[in-house]
Amino acid sequence: MKFRVAVACRDANGCAAMPVFDVEANEQERRDGVHYRKAAEQATQKGYEWPYVCFDDSEQAVILKCAQALGIATQVVAIDMTGGAIHSVQADAGDIRVICYDTDDLYESELVEDRPLGSNGEMITCWACDCLADENPHLAKLL
């Protein structure tokens, strides 16, 4: 099995870092924490320094909760669709990729295709605008 493991550590300059590594491990190795050791070994090979605190796929939501509590994770996105057209996309923090889509008026266009945007990843035929949001920290006041 393949795991993505985030490793909280220090870089060669002593600054905080959290690189992500892909590691292979079977279920027994996962239960024994071998995938953490493999990620830590990769971190050492890439020049990162101890202490290492590893988070596998099942634990990474705690990182997002921490970022939200610190106010550094995007929590608000505002899309100006005045008149039915997308005029601007803004987020309260950081780089966030936004996909605006519509399943109406599917006229012939290279923008119309099947995308996994349904509630359970179902494919939906739609047009879409895929862009990075402009940062607007004032949106956080809406929380």
CORPECOR-V772758 format. One line per field, one symbol per residue. ss: DSSP state (H for helix, E for strand, L for the rest). phi: phi as a letter, one per 20 degrees, with the letter a starting at -180 (. if undefined). psi: psi as a letter, one per 30 degrees, with the letter a starting at -180 (. if undefined). A space follows every 50 residues. Layout:
# CORPECOR-V772758
ss=???
phi=???
psi=???
This chain:
# CORPECOR-V772758
ss=LEEEEEEEEELLLLLEEEEEEEEELLHHHHHHLHHHHHHHHHHHHLLLEE EEEEELLLLLHHHHHHHHHLLLLLLLEEEELHHHLLLEEEELLLLLEEEE EELLLLLLLLLEEEELLLLLLLLEEEEEEEEELEELHHHHHHL
phi=.dcddecfacefenefbbfdcecdaefffffenffffffffffffenecf fdcdcegfdffffffffffemddfcccccedgmndedbcccfbmececde bbdelefgafeeaecedffdnffceaebddbefffbfffffff
psi=kkkkkkjkakafggkklilkkklkkleeeeefgeeeeeeeeeeeegglll kkjkjaefffffeeeeeeefggkkfkkkkjhkggkjelkklfkajkkkjk lkglhhlklffklkkiglfggkkkkllkjjlkkkkjffffff.
